[in-house]
Amino acid sequence: MKLINLRKIDLNLLTVFEAVYEEKSQQRASERLFMTQPAISNAISRLRHLVDDRLFYGGRVIHTTATADALYLEVHRALEIIRQEFQNQAAFNPQTTRRTFTVAMGYGSGYLLGPPLFKKFEEEAPEARLVIRSVDPQSEIPRLLREQVLDLAFTNRRFQDQNLEVVYGIDFELVVVAREGHPTLNHDPTLQELETHDYLWVHDSSHQSELSEFQDFMRMAELRAKMEVPNALMVPVMLKNSNLIAFLPKAFLEPMRASTGLQSYKIPIQQLTNHSLLTWHRAYEKDPAHQWFRDLALRLTTPYQGKA
């Protein structure tokens, strides 16, 4: 590979090269860096001249040359050293920061984590601002994390993006629920007993499982639904004055039980637990502010891991 005289190079070219290499797309690199595509193309063209190599080739899918692979290792390492130095110098104090932190959550994760997250957030960062938002469609989440529109996201999807880091957040094991004093459901039911009940169904419920028996069971319950509601938060209200039964994540029951009087029972069939995944972009994980916010979120998910 041709040696580069750093005194004669615009170091911005290296950040463009790193982004194009990682995204394998000039369009995504332009979105990540907030640059136009012509500016990205011009930067890569200048760098190609400097190293005397085409670096990237292909159409919709970009491939890299051996020179690009070797150059990326050196460029990425050098840029990470620079970023880390700036982050170390920029002291972060949660007690004084006025930064806005944004996390995406569905209604399930928001119902469980929203109140305790704000409570701890206000205690540790009294001058900061917390934004909890939803993202629809969820396919937008990787882009929003990359552009730092989102700091974190709780989602049930695992995205095929090597720049995203994922850890388990909340386990959503399902249980059968009914009102207190239900005339026929007052014990852990058998499968045959559950096949005779009428159900309250939550619209767009997603109970993913590799177990065909469990999937068949859920389809049976959906077919026997006498009523459908838009989200799980309406379930206690609708069950209170009916003999319908429903499914809810076990983690929901503790905050609901005091005000609703719901009774819960085990589902008599093996299920694979659904997970809410905490996701973030690796480009920002060494930022002290991001690390504080991420650790705060992880602390709050601990009670819901493995026993939700």
Secondary structure by P-SEA (a helix, b strand, c coil): ccccccccccaaaaaaaaaaaaaccaaaaaaaacccaaaaaaaaaaaaaaacccccccccbbbbcaaaaaaaaaaaaaaaaaaaaaaaacccccccccbbbbbbbcaaaaaccaaaaaaaaaaacccbbbbbbccccccaaaaaaaaccccccccccccccccbbbbbcbbbbbbbbbccccccccccccaaaaaacccccccccccccccaaaaaaaaaaaaaccccccccccccccccccccccccccccccccccccbbbbbbcccccccccccccccccccccaaaaaaaaaaaaaaccccccc
